[in-house]
Amino acid sequence: MTNILVSLLTGLLPLYVVRFNVFGIPTNVFEVAVWATAASWLAGKTLGVNAKTPSVEETSGFRAIPKSTLIFIALFILSAIISTTISSELRNSLGILKGWIITPILFGLLVHTSTDKKAIIRSLILSGLVVALFGFSQIHGFNRIYSVYDVPNSLALFLVPTSVLAAWLGVKNTDKFYKYAAIVMLIAIVLTQSLGAIVALVGTVIAGTVLASRTHPLQLPLEKGERTFVTPPLFKGRMGGVQKRLFLEIFIMGIIAILFFTLSGRFSYLISPLIHPNTTNSVTVRMQLWDIGAELIKKHPILGIGLGQFEPAYQAELHRRFAEEACGEKSTQPCLPAGRYKLQAEYVFRDPHNWIISFWLNTGLLGLLSFIGLNYIAITKSLPSPVLGEGGGEGKTVYRQAIALAIISILIFGLFDTIYWKNDLSALWWILLAYSLPLI
C-alpha cells in the first residue's frame, strides 16, 4: 500500500500550489499527503498492518544507507536548525524548515523504503508530462507558458530534470512512453523561453555523451595480476547509436530554441544590455543578486544570514547602495562606489538565483558543504562501474545513469536560478538522492 501512495505522491508534486492552514499553520496538499503517508507507513510497521514475509529491502531498511550519506544528511539538518535559530524572522524560518527541509527528507526516506522505485520514476515523468500539456493550453502568440506555476521559470525548473530522466530512459530502454513524454516536455521548456533551462539541457546532453562513450577499468577473471580496459556491456554495439541520437536531439532542440527565441524577441531582450549599456533586464538583475549575495557572504561567511532571510538582507543592502549612489546629489559628503553596474530597483527576490550562494547564505558553510557532499555521493553512486555480474543488470544501470544526469541538470540550472528552495523542487531533489542509494 505504501508503494502505491509514494508513487501517487510523486505524481502530485505540483499540487503544493494548493495551500491552506491547519490549526493556523500554513501547509499545502503535498505536505499533508507526505505526513499522512508517513503515518500510514509507521502504523503498518508498528501494528503489523498488511503483515507479510518482508523482502530484503524491507528488512534492511535505513541500515543500508551508507554512513557517509547519513552523516551528510545529519549535518544538512543540523545546519538548517542552526540557521533557523539565528534567524531574525523565526516563524518564516520554521516554515521553511518544515516545508523545504524536514518534509522533503521524510518523503525521500519513504522513497528509499519503496520496493517499486521504477513506478516512482514513471509517476514523476507522468507528472511532468501533465503539467507540460497543461502549459500548452496557455500558448498565445509568443507569450511564455507557465502551466500551474506562478512564473515560466518555475515550470522549467520542474521539467528540466524530469525531461532528462524521460529522454535517457527513452533512448536507452527504447521506451515509447518515455520518448514521447520527453519530446512534449522539451517543447514545453522551449515555450517557457528560459535561457537557464536551455543551458542546463545542453550541458546535460554533453555529460550524457561523455557518459555514453566512456570506458571503465574492470578487473576481469583473467590471469593473476592482469587488468584490462573494456567497453562496459551496456554500451557494446549501441554506443555509436546512442551518441548519434544524443547529438541529433541536442542539435534539433538547439535550432528550435534559437528560432523561437529569435522570433519571440526573447533573444534580443537577453542581449539588450550588451547593445544598450543602460538597459536592464533579467540578466542584469541576476548580476545584482549575485553581487549582493557575494557581499553578504563576506559579512557572514560561516553561519550565513539565517534560513529564508535573503530577501530582507538583500533589500537592506540594496537600499544602502542606492543611498550611497544618491548621496552626492544632496550632500557634500563623498560617496562610496555603488558598483560596476547600474543599480536596479528590483527588491522582491527570495533567492539569489545561484545554488552556491543560496545554500551558503541560507544554511551557512556547513549546509553548503553537506549539500555538495550529498550531490557528489548521489552522482557517484548513480554511476557505478558496471562490473560483470553486478546485481540489477543493464536496466538498473540505465536508471542510475538517468538519475545522475537529472542531478547534473539541476546543478547546472542552479547556477542561474532557484533549484531547491520550493516545495516541489526540494522534494524532487530528495527523490533523486533516495534513488541513488542502495536497495534499488
BAZAGU-914046 format. One line per 2 residues: number of its first residue (from 1); their letters; for each residue x, y, z of C-alpha. Coordinates in nm, 3 decimals, always signed. Each point is the difference from the previous one (the first is absolute). Layout:
NUM	a	X/Y/Z; ...
# end
This chain:
1	mt	+0.000/+0.000/+0.000; +0.283/+0.239/+0.088
3	ni	+0.159/-0.060/-0.341; -0.320/+0.114/-0.170
5	lv	-0.032/+0.307/+0.223; +0.362/+0.107/-0.055
7	sl	-0.034/-0.040/-0.377; -0.323/+0.199/+0.007
9	lt	+0.159/+0.272/+0.212; +0.288/+0.030/-0.245
11	gl	-0.246/+0.072/-0.277; -0.171/+0.263/+0.213
13	lp	+0.310/+0.213/+0.070; -0.139/+0.308/-0.182
15	ly	-0.304/+0.002/+0.233; +0.204/+0.188/+0.258
17	vv	-0.156/+0.306/-0.166; -0.329/-0.090/+0.176
19	rf	+0.059/+0.163/+0.338; -0.203/+0.026/+0.320
21	nv	+0.041/+0.016/+0.380; -0.028/-0.281/+0.254
23	fg	-0.046/+0.130/+0.356; +0.147/+0.329/-0.116
25	ip	+0.308/-0.162/-0.154; +0.049/+0.067/-0.374
27	tn	+0.028/-0.318/-0.204; -0.104/-0.148/-0.334
29	vf	-0.141/-0.314/-0.157; +0.339/-0.160/-0.062
31	ev	+0.127/+0.053/+0.356; -0.312/-0.142/+0.160
33	av	+0.009/-0.300/-0.233; +0.366/-0.071/+0.086
35	wa	-0.062/+0.005/+0.374; -0.315/-0.211/-0.038
37	ta	+0.192/-0.257/-0.205; +0.282/-0.004/+0.255
39	as	-0.253/-0.056/+0.278; -0.157/-0.283/-0.199
41	wl	+0.342/-0.160/-0.059; +0.091/+0.030/+0.369
43	ag	-0.335/-0.145/+0.107; +0.047/-0.290/-0.236
45	kt	+0.344/-0.075/+0.144; -0.108/+0.048/+0.361
47	lg	-0.336/-0.175/-0.007; +0.089/-0.263/-0.258
49	vn	-0.257/+0.120/-0.251; +0.020/-0.192/-0.327
51	ak	+0.256/-0.230/+0.159; +0.184/-0.224/-0.242
53	tp	+0.338/-0.157/-0.043; +0.232/+0.301/-0.028
55	sv	+0.230/+0.039/-0.296; +0.371/+0.065/+0.028
57	ee	-0.066/+0.369/-0.064; -0.263/+0.027/+0.270
59	ts	+0.201/-0.180/+0.267; +0.317/+0.195/-0.072
61	gf	-0.180/+0.334/+0.020; +0.206/+0.305/+0.075
63	ra	+0.297/-0.210/+0.112; +0.095/-0.034/-0.367
65	ip	+0.058/+0.374/-0.035; +0.378/+0.058/-0.004
67	ks	+0.138/+0.163/+0.313; +0.152/+0.280/-0.206
69	tl	-0.344/+0.086/-0.137; -0.159/-0.009/+0.346
71	if	+0.272/+0.229/+0.132; -0.052/+0.254/-0.279
73	ia	-0.379/-0.013/+0.048; +0.042/+0.054/+0.375
75	lf	+0.235/+0.294/-0.063; -0.244/+0.147/-0.251
77	il	-0.285/-0.018/+0.252; +0.224/+0.140/+0.274
79	sa	+0.101/+0.294/-0.219; -0.366/+0.076/-0.074
81	ii	-0.087/-0.011/+0.371; +0.291/+0.230/+0.087
83	st	-0.103/+0.239/-0.278; -0.354/+0.001/+0.138
85	ti	+0.116/+0.091/+0.349; +0.201/+0.300/-0.124
87	ss	-0.281/+0.125/-0.223; -0.153/+0.339/+0.072
89	el	-0.334/-0.131/-0.129; -0.047/-0.324/+0.193
91	rn	-0.351/-0.079/-0.126; +0.105/+0.029/-0.363
93	sl	+0.310/-0.214/+0.057; -0.199/-0.267/+0.185
95	gi	-0.236/-0.020/-0.296; +0.293/-0.051/-0.237
97	lk	+0.153/-0.259/+0.235; -0.330/-0.189/-0.003
99	gw	-0.086/+0.032/-0.368; +0.337/-0.005/-0.178
101	ii	+0.221/-0.202/+0.234; -0.187/-0.243/+0.229
103	tp	-0.293/-0.092/-0.228; +0.216/-0.064/-0.312
105	il	+0.245/-0.209/+0.204; -0.289/-0.202/+0.142
107	fg	-0.132/-0.053/-0.351; +0.346/-0.104/-0.117
109	ll	+0.010/-0.263/+0.275; -0.338/-0.130/-0.114
111	vh	+0.135/-0.025/-0.355; +0.306/-0.183/+0.130
113	ts	-0.215/-0.262/+0.175; -0.219/-0.054/-0.307
115	td	+0.045/-0.332/-0.178; -0.125/+0.135/-0.334
117	kk	+0.220/+0.297/-0.082; -0.052/-0.033/-0.375
119	ai	-0.368/+0.078/+0.059; +0.108/+0.313/+0.187
121	ir	+0.208/+0.118/-0.296; -0.284/-0.075/-0.241
123	sl	-0.240/+0.197/+0.221; +0.243/+0.293/+0.011
125	il	+0.034/+0.003/-0.378; -0.377/-0.025/-0.040
127	sg	-0.035/+0.301/+0.228; +0.242/+0.197/-0.216
129	lv	-0.191/-0.104/-0.311; -0.331/+0.118/+0.147
131	va	+0.125/+0.344/+0.108; +0.171/+0.041/-0.338
133	lf	-0.321/-0.081/-0.186; -0.194/+0.239/+0.222
135	gf	+0.254/+0.267/-0.087; -0.081/-0.048/-0.368
137	sq	-0.348/+0.137/+0.072; +0.165/+0.335/+0.079
139	ih	+0.163/+0.035/-0.340; -0.096/+0.340/-0.137
141	gf	+0.235/+0.147/-0.255; +0.349/+0.011/+0.148
143	nr	-0.108/+0.036/+0.362; +0.192/-0.214/+0.248
145	iy	-0.191/-0.295/+0.147; +0.000/-0.076/+0.374
147	sv	-0.258/-0.281/+0.044; -0.110/-0.036/+0.367
149	yd	+0.288/+0.213/+0.126; +0.025/+0.372/+0.065
151	vp	+0.284/+0.070/-0.244; +0.144/-0.176/-0.309
153	ns	+0.333/-0.075/+0.166; -0.172/-0.203/+0.272
155	la	-0.145/-0.224/-0.269; +0.341/-0.033/-0.167
157	lf	+0.167/-0.085/+0.332; -0.234/-0.296/+0.046
159	lv	+0.008/-0.116/-0.361; +0.376/+0.007/-0.062
161	pt	+0.101/-0.291/+0.230; -0.324/-0.183/-0.076
163	sv	+0.055/+0.024/-0.375; +0.361/-0.116/+0.043
165	la	-0.124/-0.311/+0.180; -0.255/-0.068/-0.273
167	aw	+0.243/+0.066/-0.286; +0.276/-0.226/+0.134
169	lg	-0.237/-0.284/+0.087; -0.175/+0.038/-0.334
171	vk	+0.323/-0.014/-0.199; +0.169/-0.275/+0.200
173	nt	-0.305/-0.219/+0.063; -0.176/+0.080/-0.330
175	dk	-0.312/+0.078/+0.202; -0.254/+0.189/-0.213
177	fy	-0.182/+0.153/+0.299; +0.321/+0.153/+0.131
179	ky	+0.103/+0.117/-0.347; -0.328/+0.177/-0.073
181	aa	-0.016/+0.142/+0.353; +0.352/+0.140/-0.043
183	iv	-0.091/+0.161/-0.333; -0.309/+0.167/+0.149
185	ml	+0.192/+0.127/+0.302; +0.287/+0.130/-0.212
187	ia	-0.245/+0.195/-0.216; -0.157/+0.143/+0.315
189	iv	+0.345/+0.102/+0.127; +0.066/+0.191/-0.322
191	lt	-0.339/+0.169/+0.038; +0.096/+0.122/+0.348
193	qs	+0.282/+0.188/-0.176; +0.232/-0.064/+0.293
195	lg	+0.361/+0.045/-0.107; +0.124/-0.171/+0.316
197	ai	-0.205/-0.307/-0.089; +0.149/-0.018/-0.348
199	va	+0.353/+0.036/+0.138; -0.072/-0.275/+0.255
201	lv	-0.129/-0.235/-0.270; +0.298/+0.065/-0.227
203	gt	+0.242/-0.063/+0.285; -0.182/-0.316/+0.101
205	vi	+0.001/-0.138/-0.354; +0.375/+0.059/-0.015
207	ag	+0.035/-0.189/+0.328; -0.219/-0.277/-0.138
209	tv	+0.211/-0.026/-0.312; +0.315/-0.031/+0.208
211	la	-0.172/-0.262/+0.213; -0.106/-0.199/-0.304
213	sr	+0.351/-0.010/-0.141; +0.205/-0.058/+0.311
215	th	+0.169/-0.328/+0.089; +0.080/-0.152/+0.337
217	pl	+0.301/-0.185/+0.132; -0.147/-0.334/+0.103
219	ql	+0.163/-0.280/+0.195; -0.081/-0.303/-0.211
221	pl	+0.053/-0.363/+0.101; +0.314/-0.035/-0.213
223	ek	+0.346/-0.102/+0.112; +0.113/+0.122/+0.339
225	ge	+0.115/+0.362/-0.010; -0.150/+0.072/-0.345
227	rt	-0.228/+0.299/-0.055; -0.159/+0.127/-0.316
229	fv	-0.213/+0.284/-0.126; -0.323/-0.113/-0.160
231	tp	-0.319/+0.161/-0.117; -0.276/-0.055/+0.257
233	pl	-0.258/-0.258/-0.112; -0.268/+0.267/+0.004
235	fk	+0.162/+0.192/-0.285; +0.121/-0.285/-0.217
237	gr	-0.145/+0.029/-0.348; -0.215/+0.297/+0.102
239	mg	+0.242/+0.275/+0.091; +0.016/+0.154/-0.345
241	gv	-0.377/+0.003/-0.040; -0.053/+0.162/+0.337
243	qk	+0.256/+0.270/-0.074; -0.153/+0.076/-0.339
245	rl	-0.349/+0.025/+0.147; +0.122/+0.227/+0.280
247	fl	+0.184/+0.230/-0.240; -0.297/+0.007/-0.236
249	ei	-0.244/+0.079/+0.281; +0.209/+0.283/+0.141
251	fi	+0.058/+0.142/-0.349; -0.372/+0.001/-0.083
253	mg	-0.090/+0.137/+0.342; +0.261/+0.273/-0.034
255	ii	-0.125/+0.105/-0.344; -0.361/+0.011/+0.120
257	ai	+0.094/+0.196/+0.311; +0.207/+0.253/-0.195
259	lf	-0.277/+0.053/-0.256; -0.269/+0.034/+0.264
261	ft	+0.208/+0.232/+0.219; +0.076/+0.216/-0.305
263	ls	-0.357/+0.018/-0.129; -0.144/+0.069/+0.345
265	gr	+0.242/+0.283/+0.067; +0.142/-0.184/+0.299
267	fs	+0.348/-0.013/-0.148; +0.017/+0.374/-0.068
269	yl	-0.135/+0.060/+0.352; +0.273/-0.211/+0.160
271	is	+0.286/+0.166/-0.189; -0.141/+0.354/+0.023
273	pl	+0.239/+0.106/+0.283; +0.293/-0.080/-0.230
275	ih	-0.138/+0.226/-0.272; -0.144/+0.274/+0.224
277	pn	+0.216/+0.037/+0.314; -0.271/+0.171/+0.208
279	tt	-0.257/-0.270/-0.070; -0.098/-0.237/+0.281
281	ns	-0.165/-0.340/-0.021; -0.010/-0.336/+0.178
283	vt	+0.370/-0.055/-0.075; +0.111/+0.324/+0.165
285	vr	-0.234/-0.068/+0.292; +0.175/-0.331/+0.056
287	mq	+0.336/+0.178/-0.009; -0.131/+0.226/+0.275
289	lw	-0.128/-0.297/+0.201; +0.333/-0.182/-0.029
291	di	+0.201/+0.310/+0.086; -0.204/+0.077/+0.311
293	ga	-0.008/-0.370/+0.089; +0.380/-0.014/-0.014
295	el	+0.020/+0.310/+0.218; -0.230/-0.161/+0.258
297	ik	+0.221/-0.311/+0.001; +0.302/+0.219/+0.080
299	kh	-0.188/+0.141/+0.298; -0.135/-0.339/+0.117
301	pi	+0.248/-0.263/-0.126; -0.061/-0.274/+0.258
303	lg	-0.364/-0.008/+0.110; -0.158/+0.188/-0.287
305	ig	-0.288/+0.240/+0.062; -0.267/-0.243/+0.120
307	lg	-0.247/-0.231/-0.169; -0.218/+0.191/-0.245
309	qf	+0.154/+0.338/+0.085; +0.143/+0.090/-0.340
311	ep	-0.283/+0.233/-0.101; +0.020/+0.240/+0.298
313	ay	+0.381/-0.010/+0.000; +0.008/+0.064/-0.376
315	qa	-0.248/+0.286/+0.030; +0.199/+0.164/+0.279
317	el	+0.324/-0.022/-0.199; -0.168/+0.131/-0.316
319	hr	-0.148/+0.296/+0.191; +0.346/+0.073/+0.138
321	rf	+0.151/-0.002/-0.348; -0.269/+0.230/-0.135
323	ae	+0.067/+0.238/+0.289; +0.371/+0.002/-0.079
325	ea	-0.072/+0.060/-0.368; -0.223/+0.300/+0.073
327	cg	+0.195/+0.158/+0.284; +0.196/+0.234/-0.222
329	ek	-0.313/+0.161/-0.143; -0.121/+0.146/+0.332
331	st	+0.309/-0.014/+0.215; +0.356/+0.120/-0.012
333	qp	+0.112/-0.328/+0.155; +0.197/-0.222/-0.240
335	cl	-0.175/-0.309/-0.130; +0.128/-0.354/+0.009
337	pa	-0.001/-0.188/-0.331; -0.342/-0.158/-0.053
339	gr	+0.121/-0.277/-0.229; +0.110/-0.080/-0.351
341	yk	-0.355/-0.001/-0.141; -0.312/+0.210/+0.010
343	lq	-0.201/-0.070/+0.314; -0.352/-0.127/-0.062
345	ae	-0.298/+0.050/+0.229; -0.083/-0.371/+0.003
347	yv	-0.068/-0.085/+0.363; -0.224/-0.307/+0.012
349	fr	+0.233/-0.300/-0.025; -0.002/-0.286/+0.249
351	dp	+0.309/-0.165/-0.150; +0.325/+0.116/-0.164
353	hn	-0.058/-0.231/-0.298; +0.322/-0.194/+0.048
355	wi	+0.008/-0.318/+0.207; +0.349/+0.057/+0.142
357	is	-0.084/+0.349/+0.129; -0.346/-0.114/+0.106
359	fw	+0.107/-0.295/+0.214; +0.290/+0.196/+0.148
361	ln	-0.229/+0.282/+0.113; -0.296/-0.218/+0.103
363	tg	+0.182/-0.278/+0.183; +0.352/+0.129/+0.049
365	ll	+0.323/-0.158/-0.111; -0.095/-0.329/+0.168
367	gl	-0.323/-0.021/-0.198; +0.174/+0.079/-0.328
369	ls	+0.271/-0.261/+0.053; -0.249/-0.267/+0.107
371	fi	-0.216/+0.071/-0.307; +0.306/-0.027/-0.225
373	gl	+0.094/-0.325/+0.173; -0.347/-0.148/-0.050
375	ny	+0.003/+0.093/-0.370; +0.343/-0.155/-0.042
377	ia	-0.116/-0.321/+0.165; -0.323/-0.008/-0.204
379	it	+0.180/+0.043/-0.332; +0.282/-0.244/+0.073
381	ks	-0.239/-0.260/+0.143; -0.215/+0.039/-0.310
383	lp	+0.295/-0.067/-0.230; +0.149/-0.326/+0.130
385	sp	+0.257/-0.182/-0.205; -0.212/-0.268/-0.165
387	vl	+0.206/-0.291/+0.132; -0.092/-0.331/-0.157
389	ge	-0.257/-0.177/+0.207; -0.126/+0.313/+0.179
391	gg	-0.351/-0.044/+0.132; -0.275/+0.182/-0.181
393	ge	+0.144/-0.037/-0.348; -0.028/+0.243/-0.285
395	gk	-0.337/+0.141/+0.103; +0.130/+0.095/+0.343
397	tv	+0.303/+0.177/-0.147; -0.213/+0.196/-0.248
399	yr	-0.224/+0.130/+0.278; +0.304/+0.098/+0.205
401	qa	+0.145/+0.190/-0.296; -0.330/+0.182/-0.049
403	ia	+0.003/+0.104/+0.366; +0.358/+0.128/-0.026
405	la	-0.079/+0.206/-0.310; -0.315/+0.144/+0.160
407	ii	+0.204/+0.115/+0.300; +0.263/+0.148/-0.231
409	si	-0.272/+0.192/-0.187; -0.127/+0.140/+0.331
411	li	+0.346/+0.117/+0.105; +0.063/+0.168/-0.337
413	fg	-0.339/+0.172/+0.002; +0.065/+0.104/+0.358
415	lf	+0.287/+0.221/-0.108; -0.265/+0.239/-0.137
417	dt	-0.315/-0.074/+0.199; -0.159/-0.145/+0.314
419	iy	+0.031/-0.380/-0.001; -0.092/-0.097/+0.355
421	wk	-0.188/+0.255/+0.207; -0.350/-0.093/-0.112
423	nd	-0.226/-0.287/+0.109; +0.009/-0.195/-0.325
425	ls	+0.367/+0.060/-0.081; +0.126/-0.100/+0.345
427	al	-0.214/-0.317/-0.008; +0.119/-0.077/-0.353
429	ww	+0.364/+0.027/+0.104; -0.052/-0.236/+0.295
431	il	-0.178/-0.249/-0.228; +0.307/-0.010/-0.223
433	la	+0.232/-0.032/+0.299; -0.209/-0.286/+0.143
435	ys	+0.008/-0.179/-0.335; +0.380/+0.020/-0.006
437	lp	+0.033/-0.185/+0.331; +0.024/-0.381/+0.034
439	li	-0.301/-0.231/-0.019; -0.105/+0.108/-0.348
# end
